[in-house]
Amino acid sequence: MKRVLECVPNFSEGEDAKVIQQIADAIAAVEGVKLLNVDPGKSTNRTVITFAGEPEAVIEGAFQGFKIASELIDMRKHKGEHPRMGATDVCPLVPISGITVEEAVKYAHILAERVGRELNIPVYLYEYAAQSPQRKSLADIRAGEYEGFEHKILLPEWKPDYGPQDFNAVSGQSVIGVRDILIAYNVNLNTTSVRRANSVAFDVREAGRVQTDANGKTLKDADGNPLRTPGTLKHVRAIGWYIEEFGFAQVSMNLTNTRETPLHIAFDETEKSCIRRGIRVTGSEIVGLVPKQALIDAGKFFLQKQNRSVGLPERELIRIGIKSLGLDELYPFDPQKKVIEYVLEGDNTAPLVNLKVNEFVETVSSESPAPGGGSVAALCGALGGALGAMVANLSANKKGWDDKVTFFSELAEPLVRNQERLLRLVDEDTQAFNRVMEAYRLPKATEAEKALYAEAVEKANQGAANIPLLVMETAFSNYEWLEKLIEHGNPNSITDVGVGVLCTHACIEGAALNVEINLSSVQEETFKVQAVEKVAHLRLESLQLQTQLLGKVRQKMA
């Protein structure tokens, strides 16, 4: 899975378009960073910039944002409605995919240390990156704001985590941390009543509703605080409002921890509350971008409610999630523009597998040496996994087999995931070949150039060998699930599993040839020996399994 880290720094400038543009340009100039949104606010005199990419690129982009902000924003002149303590006021890192919270925290430390050391800005760590409980809350750290830090920073308990323990009059102080993604999510209701929408919001939001007596008077605890009946959803803030543009009310929510309260659970609980109150949910909307996994999980959730297999391709699960949540009620919901990972990928990340079948075949048959056998081998493996997934899903939907849905769903899922991995490797094999050709074209006139040339060629050739080896390993793991489908799957589809076995073995044999030819150009002996051993083992095991499983298929056919 590609590692995606999002960064959402808040800069204390919302009026000067030139300053905002220079900060945004500095971030966007970092290779590997994708600028997703620039949102200036004049009344708050504050701009929120959202960007994402591989973690290393994001950290570099964030630092460049800090650097330009420190040069262009003078906190001694700053006024605005929003609480603030520095030019780059707060810089949260948000793990999106392929990266854990713990890994993101390490990157927060790397960024904070560099900002403190190179820019002389005091830095505090908050949320998951906090090094003490009293610094977990952003509000607690920022209390007193910029003006109060002249004295606050000198207190022993408010020594910065990184940077000098001195008040920075020009740039102020900054907060860096790691938090969960925040999804702004609205559920559409078939009512115009804000009061009823608020009642639903109070039912579901974590804060719930204030308790009152028979006379409507607020009930309080011994300390004088209002007593509350908590709502059903943790980490959710919600209110009801009326949208003039659409002519109906919504429950507007902020989901601040989608691991504990995912999108589909927020929708489902809101719908339950509405039904109790005679209100109907007609759809919903996501404000801004959403992580891919949120829609995949939603698709699986609604399939499971129907007692259906969830072993479907990623984009089909996303399509089901979109339809089930009614995300296309108000306007078309285009995953390419709304899903963070797809926005980062753009349109040209898989030029081969995005071709039509006849176009792909014609491309292979052209005079170009790539795509060649490596890409075709990966495609064979993907087709083998796809046939297995098809049989698993057909078996899950077989009449009278309702009690077996979970079993077959659990077989279909890994086959589909491998299918998707192998499809990515179709393009990666061709890209690896292109990298080898690029390496061979490097200059080698001087001794320094010769050294760089040799290093680049060796790296490219090892990469070209590694890709088909990964194809072999990925395809080989399909045998486990294909064997179970031969034994337990719908007998009417037994030959489909057999073809899946043949495709899998063809993939492994074809990929092995590509590993071997690419190893002939590799110089590092240890790498070659280990690769040869892996190839020999996988080929032998694959041949034995193909013979064994095809024998079982023919027995079932008899």
C-alpha positions as CSV (number, residue, x, y, z in Angstrom):
1,M,0.0,0.0,0.0
2,K,1.3,3.4,-0.9
3,R,2.2,5.6,2.1
4,V,0.1,8.7,2.2
5,L,0.5,11.4,4.9
6,E,-1.6,14.5,4.9
7,C,-0.6,17.8,6.4
8,V,-2.9,20.7,7.3
9,P,-0.9,23.7,8.5
10,N,-2.7,26.8,9.7
11,F,-0.9,30.1,8.8
12,S,-1.6,33.4,10.6
13,E,-2.3,35.3,7.4
14,G,-5.7,35.4,5.6
15,E,-5.7,38.8,3.9
16,D,-2.6,39.3,1.9
17,A,-3.0,37.0,-1.2
18,K,0.6,37.4,-2.3
19,V,1.9,36.1,1.1
20,I,-0.5,33.2,1.0
21,Q,0.5,32.4,-2.6
22,Q,4.2,32.4,-1.8
23,I,3.6,30.0,1.1
24,A,1.5,27.7,-1.0
25,D,4.0,27.8,-3.9
26,A,6.9,26.9,-1.6
27,I,5.0,23.8,-0.4
28,A,3.8,22.8,-3.9
29,A,7.4,23.1,-5.3
30,V,8.5,20.1,-3.3
31,E,8.6,17.0,-5.5
32,G,6.1,14.4,-4.4
33,V,3.8,16.9,-2.7
34,K,0.2,17.4,-4.0
35,L,-1.5,20.6,-3.0
36,L,-5.1,19.7,-2.2
37,N,-6.7,23.0,-0.9
38,V,-5.8,26.6,0.1
39,D,-8.6,28.1,2.3
40,P,-7.9,31.7,3.4
41,G,-10.2,33.4,6.0
42,K,-10.2,37.2,6.1
43,S,-12.1,37.6,9.4
44,T,-9.8,35.1,11.2
45,N,-6.8,36.4,9.3
46,R,-5.8,32.8,8.9
47,T,-5.2,30.4,6.0
48,V,-5.5,26.6,6.1
49,I,-3.4,24.7,3.5
50,T,-4.0,21.0,2.8
51,F,-1.4,18.9,1.0
52,A,-0.4,15.2,1.0
53,G,2.0,12.7,-0.4
54,E,4.8,10.3,0.7
55,P,5.8,11.1,4.3
56,E,9.3,12.4,3.5
57,A,8.0,14.8,0.8
58,V,5.3,16.0,3.1
59,I,7.7,16.8,5.9
60,E,9.9,18.7,3.5
61,G,6.9,20.6,2.2
62,A,5.8,21.5,5.7
63,F,9.3,22.8,6.6
64,Q,9.3,25.0,3.5
65,G,5.9,26.3,4.5
66,F,7.3,27.1,8.0
67,K,10.3,28.8,6.5
68,I,8.5,31.1,4.1
69,A,5.9,32.0,6.8
70,S,8.6,32.9,9.2
71,E,10.1,35.3,6.6
72,L,6.8,36.9,5.5
73,I,4.6,37.0,8.6
74,D,5.3,39.3,11.5
75,M,3.2,38.3,14.5
76,R,3.8,41.7,16.1
77,K,1.3,43.1,13.6
78,H,-1.2,40.2,13.5
79,K,-4.8,40.6,14.5
80,G,-7.6,38.1,13.9
81,E,-10.6,36.4,15.5
82,H,-9.1,32.9,15.7
83,P,-6.8,32.0,18.6
84,R,-3.2,31.9,17.5
85,M,0.4,31.7,18.8
86,G,2.6,31.8,15.8
87,A,3.1,32.5,12.1
88,T,2.7,28.8,11.4
89,D,0.2,28.4,14.3
90,V,-0.5,24.7,14.2
91,C,0.8,21.9,11.8
92,P,-1.1,18.6,12.2
93,L,0.1,15.5,10.4
94,V,-2.7,13.0,9.5
95,P,-1.9,9.4,8.5
96,I,-4.2,8.5,5.5
97,S,-3.0,5.1,4.3
98,G,0.0,2.8,4.5
99,I,1.4,4.6,7.6
100,T,0.6,4.2,11.3
101,V,0.0,6.8,13.9
102,E,3.3,5.7,15.6
103,E,5.2,6.3,12.3
104,A,3.6,9.6,11.8
105,V,4.6,10.7,15.3
106,K,8.3,10.0,14.3
107,Y,7.9,12.3,11.4
108,A,6.4,15.0,13.7
109,H,9.5,14.8,15.8
110,I,11.7,15.1,12.7
111,L,9.9,18.2,11.5
112,A,9.7,19.8,15.0
113,E,13.4,19.3,15.6
114,R,14.3,20.8,12.3
115,V,12.0,23.8,12.7
116,G,13.4,24.5,16.1
117,R,17.0,24.1,15.0
118,E,17.1,25.8,11.7
119,L,14.4,28.5,12.1
120,N,14.8,29.2,15.8
121,I,11.1,28.7,16.4
122,P,10.0,27.1,19.7
123,V,7.9,24.1,19.0
124,Y,5.4,22.1,21.1
125,L,4.1,18.6,20.2
126,Y,0.4,17.8,20.7
127,E,-2.3,15.1,20.3
128,Y,-0.7,11.7,19.5
129,A,2.8,13.3,19.4
130,A,2.4,14.9,22.9
131,Q,5.2,14.0,25.3
132,S,3.1,14.8,28.4
133,P,-0.6,14.7,29.2
134,Q,-0.9,18.5,29.7
135,R,0.3,19.1,26.1
136,K,-2.1,16.7,24.4
137,S,-4.7,19.4,23.9
138,L,-4.0,22.2,21.4
139,A,-6.2,24.6,23.3
140,D,-4.2,24.1,26.5
141,I,-0.9,24.7,24.7
142,R,-2.2,27.8,22.9
143,A,-3.9,29.3,26.0
144,G,-2.7,32.9,26.4
145,E,-2.0,33.1,22.7
146,Y,0.9,34.9,21.1
147,E,0.8,37.8,23.5
148,G,0.8,35.6,26.6
149,F,3.8,33.5,25.5
150,E,6.3,36.2,26.2
151,H,6.0,35.1,29.9
152,K,4.5,31.6,29.5
153,I,7.4,30.2,27.6
154,L,9.8,31.0,30.5
155,L,7.9,28.8,32.9
156,P,9.6,25.4,33.4
157,E,6.4,23.5,32.7
158,W,6.1,25.3,29.3
159,K,9.6,24.7,28.0
160,P,9.2,23.9,24.3
161,D,9.7,20.3,23.1
162,Y,12.1,21.6,20.4
163,G,13.7,24.9,19.7
164,P,14.8,27.7,22.1
165,Q,13.1,28.6,25.3
166,D,12.9,32.2,24.2
167,F,9.9,34.2,23.0
168,N,10.1,34.6,19.2
169,A,8.5,38.0,18.8
170,V,8.4,37.9,15.0
171,S,7.4,34.3,14.2
172,G,5.9,33.4,17.5
173,Q,5.7,29.7,18.6
174,S,4.3,26.7,16.8
175,V,2.5,23.4,17.5
176,I,3.2,20.3,15.6
177,G,1.4,17.0,16.1
178,V,-0.4,14.0,14.8
179,R,-4.2,13.6,14.8
180,D,-6.8,11.5,13.2
181,I,-8.4,12.7,10.0
182,L,-11.4,14.9,10.4
183,I,-14.3,14.3,8.0
184,A,-16.9,17.0,7.7
185,Y,-20.0,15.0,7.0
186,N,-23.7,16.1,6.5
187,V,-26.7,13.8,6.5
188,N,-29.7,15.0,4.5
189,L,-33.2,14.8,6.0
190,N,-36.7,15.0,4.4
191,T,-37.7,17.8,6.8
192,T,-37.3,21.6,6.9
193,S,-37.4,21.6,10.8
194,V,-34.1,22.7,12.4
195,R,-35.5,21.7,15.8
196,R,-36.1,18.1,14.6
197,A,-32.7,18.0,12.9
198,N,-31.1,19.2,16.2
199,S,-32.9,16.5,18.1
200,V,-31.3,13.9,15.9
201,A,-27.9,15.6,16.3
202,F,-28.3,15.5,20.1
203,D,-29.2,11.7,19.8
204,V,-25.9,10.9,18.0
205,R,-23.2,13.4,19.0
206,E,-20.9,12.4,21.8
207,A,-21.8,15.4,24.0
208,G,-25.5,14.3,23.8
209,R,-28.1,16.7,25.3
210,V,-28.4,18.6,28.5
211,Q,-30.8,17.1,31.0
212,T,-33.8,19.1,32.2
213,D,-36.6,18.7,34.8
214,A,-40.3,18.7,34.1
215,N,-40.3,22.5,34.0
216,G,-37.4,22.6,31.4
217,K,-34.9,23.7,34.0
218,T,-31.3,22.5,33.4
219,L,-30.2,19.8,35.9
220,K,-26.7,20.2,37.3
221,D,-24.2,18.1,39.2
222,A,-22.7,18.9,42.6
223,D,-20.1,21.2,41.0
224,G,-22.8,23.2,39.1
225,N,-22.0,21.6,35.7
226,P,-25.0,20.7,33.5
227,L,-25.9,17.0,33.5
228,R,-25.9,15.4,30.1
229,T,-27.2,12.3,28.4
230,P,-24.5,11.2,26.1
231,G,-25.2,10.4,22.4
232,T,-24.5,7.2,20.7
233,L,-21.4,8.1,18.7
234,K,-18.0,8.7,20.2
235,H,-15.7,11.4,18.7
236,V,-18.6,13.1,16.9
237,R,-19.7,16.7,17.0
238,A,-23.1,17.4,15.5
239,I,-25.7,20.1,15.0
240,G,-28.9,20.5,13.0
241,W,-29.3,23.3,10.4
242,Y,-31.5,24.3,7.4
243,I,-29.9,24.6,4.0
244,E,-31.6,27.3,2.0
245,E,-30.0,26.2,-1.3
246,F,-31.5,22.7,-1.1
247,G,-34.6,23.4,0.9
248,F,-34.2,20.8,3.6
249,A,-32.4,20.3,7.0
250,Q,-29.2,18.4,7.6
251,V,-27.4,16.9,10.5
252,S,-24.0,18.4,10.2
253,M,-21.2,16.3,11.8
254,N,-17.4,16.4,12.3
255,L,-16.0,12.9,12.7
256,T,-12.8,13.3,14.6
257,N,-11.8,9.7,15.0
258,T,-13.0,7.5,12.1
259,R,-11.3,4.4,13.5
260,E,-13.7,4.4,16.4
261,T,-16.7,6.0,14.6
262,P,-16.4,5.4,10.8
263,L,-18.5,7.1,8.2
264,H,-21.0,4.3,7.7
265,I,-21.7,4.0,11.5
266,A,-22.4,7.7,11.7
267,F,-24.8,7.4,8.8
268,D,-26.5,4.3,10.2
269,E,-27.0,5.7,13.7
270,T,-28.4,9.0,12.3
271,E,-30.8,6.9,10.2
272,K,-31.9,5.0,13.3
273,S,-32.6,8.2,15.2
274,C,-34.5,9.6,12.2
275,I,-36.7,6.5,11.9
276,R,-37.7,6.8,15.6
277,R,-38.7,10.4,15.0
278,G,-40.6,9.8,11.7
279,I,-37.9,11.4,9.6
280,R,-36.3,9.9,6.5
281,V,-32.7,10.1,5.6
282,T,-32.5,10.9,1.9
283,G,-28.7,11.0,1.4
284,S,-25.5,12.6,2.6
285,E,-22.5,14.7,1.6
286,I,-18.8,14.8,2.4
287,V,-17.3,18.3,2.6
288,G,-13.8,18.2,1.1
289,L,-11.9,15.0,0.5
290,V,-12.2,11.6,2.1
291,P,-9.7,8.7,2.5
292,K,-10.3,5.8,0.2
293,Q,-10.6,3.3,3.2
294,A,-13.6,5.1,4.6
295,L,-15.6,4.4,1.4
296,I,-14.3,0.8,1.1
297,D,-15.3,0.1,4.7
298,A,-18.8,1.6,4.0
299,G,-19.2,-0.6,0.9
300,K,-18.3,-3.7,3.0
301,F,-20.6,-2.7,5.8
302,F,-23.7,-2.4,3.6
303,L,-22.8,-5.6,1.7
304,Q,-22.6,-7.5,5.0
305,K,-26.0,-6.1,6.1
306,Q,-27.3,-7.8,3.0
307,N,-25.5,-11.1,3.8
308,R,-23.4,-10.7,0.7
309,S,-19.7,-11.4,0.0
310,V,-17.4,-8.4,0.4
311,G,-14.7,-9.9,-1.8
312,L,-15.1,-7.3,-4.6
313,P,-12.6,-5.0,-6.2
314,E,-11.7,-1.7,-4.5
315,R,-13.6,0.5,-6.9
316,E,-16.7,-1.6,-6.8
317,L,-16.7,-1.4,-3.0
318,I,-16.3,2.3,-3.2
319,R,-19.2,2.5,-5.7
320,I,-21.4,0.6,-3.3
321,G,-20.3,2.8,-0.4
322,I,-21.2,6.0,-2.4
323,K,-24.6,4.6,-3.4
324,S,-25.5,3.3,0.0
325,L,-24.6,6.6,1.7
326,G,-26.4,8.6,-0.9
327,L,-23.4,10.7,-1.6
328,D,-24.6,11.5,-5.1
329,E,-28.0,13.0,-4.0
330,L,-27.0,16.7,-4.2
331,Y,-24.4,16.5,-6.9
332,P,-22.3,13.8,-8.7
333,F,-19.8,12.3,-6.5
334,D,-16.6,11.6,-8.5
335,P,-14.1,9.5,-6.6
336,Q,-11.3,10.8,-8.8
337,K,-11.9,14.3,-7.4
338,K,-13.1,13.4,-3.8
339,V,-10.9,10.5,-2.7
340,I,-7.5,11.7,-1.4
341,E,-5.5,8.8,-2.8
342,Y,-7.0,9.1,-6.2
343,V,-6.4,12.9,-6.3
344,L,-2.8,12.2,-5.4
345,E,-2.4,9.5,-8.1
346,G,-3.9,11.6,-10.9
347,D,-4.9,9.9,-14.2
348,N,-1.7,8.3,-15.5
349,T,-0.5,6.0,-12.8
350,A,-1.5,2.8,-14.6
351,P,-1.4,3.5,-18.3
352,L,-1.4,-0.2,-19.3
353,V,-4.1,-1.6,-17.0
354,N,-6.4,1.3,-17.8
355,L,-6.4,0.3,-21.5
356,K,-9.2,-1.6,-23.1
357,V,-8.4,-5.3,-23.6
358,N,-7.8,-5.0,-27.3
359,E,-5.7,-1.9,-26.8
360,F,-3.5,-3.7,-24.3
361,V,-3.0,-6.7,-26.6
362,E,-2.2,-4.3,-29.5
363,T,0.3,-2.5,-27.3
364,V,2.0,-5.7,-26.5
365,S,2.2,-6.7,-30.1
366,S,3.8,-3.4,-31.2
367,E,7.5,-2.9,-32.0
368,S,8.2,-1.6,-28.5
369,P,10.1,-4.0,-26.2
370,A,7.8,-3.0,-23.3
371,P,5.2,-4.1,-22.2
372,G,6.6,-7.6,-22.6
373,G,6.6,-10.9,-20.9
374,G,6.9,-9.6,-17.4
375,S,3.7,-7.4,-17.7
376,V,1.8,-10.3,-19.4
377,A,2.9,-12.7,-16.7
378,A,1.5,-10.3,-14.0
379,L,-1.7,-10.0,-16.0
380,C,-2.0,-13.8,-16.1
381,G,-1.7,-13.9,-12.3
382,A,-4.3,-11.2,-11.9
383,L,-6.7,-13.2,-14.1
384,G,-6.0,-16.3,-12.0
385,G,-6.9,-14.5,-8.8
386,A,-10.0,-12.9,-10.5
387,L,-11.3,-16.3,-11.6
388,G,-10.9,-17.5,-8.0
389,A,-12.7,-14.5,-6.6
390,M,-15.5,-14.9,-9.1
391,V,-16.1,-18.5,-8.0
392,A,-16.0,-17.5,-4.3
393,N,-18.6,-14.8,-4.9
394,L,-20.8,-17.1,-7.0
395,S,-20.6,-19.6,-4.3
396,A,-21.5,-17.0,-1.6
397,N,-24.6,-16.1,-3.7
398,K,-25.7,-19.7,-4.4
399,K,-29.2,-20.5,-3.4
400,G,-29.4,-22.4,-0.1
401,W,-25.8,-21.5,0.9
402,D,-26.7,-18.5,3.0
403,D,-24.8,-19.9,6.0
404,K,-21.6,-20.1,3.9
405,V,-21.4,-16.4,2.9
406,T,-18.8,-15.4,5.4
407,F,-16.6,-18.4,4.5
408,F,-16.6,-17.6,0.8
409,S,-16.3,-13.9,1.4
410,E,-13.1,-14.6,3.3
411,L,-11.8,-16.5,0.3
412,A,-12.7,-13.9,-2.2
413,E,-11.2,-10.9,-0.3
414,P,-7.5,-12.0,-0.4
415,L,-7.9,-13.2,-4.0
416,V,-9.2,-9.7,-5.0
417,R,-6.5,-8.0,-3.1
418,N,-3.8,-10.1,-4.9
419,Q,-5.6,-9.4,-8.2
420,E,-5.3,-5.6,-7.6
421,R,-1.6,-6.0,-6.5
422,L,-0.8,-8.0,-9.7
423,L,-2.6,-5.4,-11.9
424,R,-0.3,-2.7,-10.4
425,L,2.7,-4.9,-11.1
426,V,1.7,-5.0,-14.8
427,D,2.6,-1.4,-15.0
428,E,5.5,-1.6,-12.5
429,D,7.2,-4.2,-14.6
430,T,7.3,-1.9,-17.6
431,Q,8.3,1.0,-15.5
432,A,11.2,-1.1,-14.1
433,F,12.4,-1.8,-17.7
434,N,12.2,1.9,-18.5
435,R,14.3,2.7,-15.5
436,V,17.0,0.2,-16.7
437,M,17.0,1.9,-20.1
438,E,17.3,5.4,-18.5
439,A,20.2,4.2,-16.3
440,Y,22.1,2.9,-19.4
441,R,21.7,6.3,-21.0
442,L,23.5,8.2,-18.2
443,P,26.8,9.8,-19.0
444,K,30.0,8.0,-18.1
445,A,32.8,10.3,-19.4
446,T,34.5,11.1,-16.1
447,E,35.4,8.8,-13.2
448,A,32.7,10.3,-11.0
449,E,30.1,9.8,-13.8
450,K,31.3,6.2,-14.2
451,A,30.7,5.6,-10.5
452,L,27.2,7.1,-10.6
453,Y,26.5,5.2,-13.8
454,A,27.5,1.8,-12.3
455,E,25.5,2.5,-9.1
456,A,22.3,3.5,-11.1
457,V,22.6,0.5,-13.5
458,E,23.0,-1.9,-10.6
459,K,20.0,-0.4,-8.7
460,A,17.8,-0.5,-11.8
461,N,18.7,-4.1,-12.7
462,Q,18.0,-5.3,-9.1
463,G,14.7,-3.5,-9.3
464,A,13.9,-5.1,-12.6
465,A,14.6,-8.5,-11.1
466,N,12.6,-7.7,-7.9
467,I,9.4,-6.8,-9.7
468,P,8.8,-10.2,-11.4
469,L,9.9,-12.0,-8.2
470,L,7.2,-10.1,-6.3
471,V,4.8,-11.2,-9.1
472,M,5.8,-14.8,-8.4
473,E,5.3,-14.5,-4.6
474,T,2.0,-12.7,-4.9
475,A,0.5,-15.2,-7.5
476,F,1.8,-18.2,-5.5
477,S,-0.2,-17.2,-2.4
478,N,-3.4,-17.7,-4.5
479,Y,-3.0,-21.4,-4.5
480,E,-4.1,-21.7,-0.9
481,W,-7.5,-20.1,-1.6
482,L,-7.9,-21.8,-5.0
483,E,-7.5,-25.2,-3.4
484,K,-10.3,-24.4,-0.9
485,L,-12.5,-23.3,-3.7
486,I,-11.9,-26.6,-5.5
487,E,-12.9,-28.5,-2.4
488,H,-15.9,-26.3,-1.2
489,G,-16.9,-24.0,-4.1
490,N,-19.9,-24.1,-6.4
491,P,-19.3,-27.3,-8.4
492,N,-20.8,-25.7,-11.5
493,S,-17.8,-23.4,-11.6
494,I,-15.1,-26.0,-11.0
495,T,-13.5,-25.5,-14.4
496,D,-13.2,-21.7,-13.7
497,V,-11.0,-22.6,-10.7
498,G,-9.0,-24.9,-12.9
499,V,-8.3,-22.1,-15.4
500,G,-7.4,-19.9,-12.4
501,V,-4.8,-22.5,-11.4
502,L,-3.4,-22.7,-14.9
503,C,-3.1,-18.8,-15.1
504,T,-1.4,-18.8,-11.7
505,H,1.2,-21.3,-12.8
506,A,1.7,-19.6,-16.2
507,C,2.3,-16.3,-14.3
508,I,4.9,-17.9,-12.0
509,E,6.8,-19.6,-14.9
510,G,6.7,-16.4,-17.0
511,A,7.8,-14.2,-14.2
512,A,10.6,-16.6,-13.3
513,L,12.0,-16.2,-16.8
514,N,12.1,-12.4,-16.3
515,V,13.8,-12.7,-13.0
516,E,16.5,-14.9,-14.5
517,I,17.2,-12.6,-17.5
518,N,17.4,-9.5,-15.3
519,L,19.7,-11.3,-12.8
520,S,22.2,-11.8,-15.6
521,S,22.9,-8.1,-15.5
522,V,23.1,-7.8,-11.7
523,Q,26.6,-7.7,-10.1
524,E,25.9,-8.2,-6.4
525,E,26.4,-11.9,-5.8
526,T,24.5,-12.2,-2.6
527,F,21.4,-10.7,-4.2
528,K,21.7,-13.0,-7.2
529,V,22.1,-16.2,-5.0
530,Q,19.1,-15.4,-2.8
531,A,16.9,-14.5,-5.8
532,V,17.8,-17.7,-7.7
533,E,17.0,-19.8,-4.6
534,K,13.6,-18.1,-4.3
535,V,12.8,-18.6,-8.0
536,A,13.7,-22.3,-7.9
537,H,11.6,-22.9,-4.8
538,L,8.5,-21.1,-6.1
539,R,8.8,-22.8,-9.6
540,L,9.0,-26.3,-8.1
541,E,6.2,-25.8,-5.6
542,S,4.0,-24.2,-8.2
543,L,4.5,-27.1,-10.6
544,Q,3.6,-29.6,-7.9
545,L,0.5,-27.6,-6.8
546,Q,-0.7,-27.1,-10.4
547,T,-0.5,-30.9,-11.0
548,Q,-2.2,-31.7,-7.7
549,L,-5.0,-29.1,-8.0
550,L,-5.8,-29.9,-11.6
551,G,-6.1,-33.5,-10.6
552,K,-8.7,-32.5,-8.0
553,V,-10.5,-30.5,-10.6
554,R,-10.8,-33.4,-12.9
555,Q,-12.0,-35.7,-10.1
556,K,-14.8,-33.1,-9.4
557,M,-15.7,-33.1,-13.1
558,A,-15.9,-36.8,-13.3
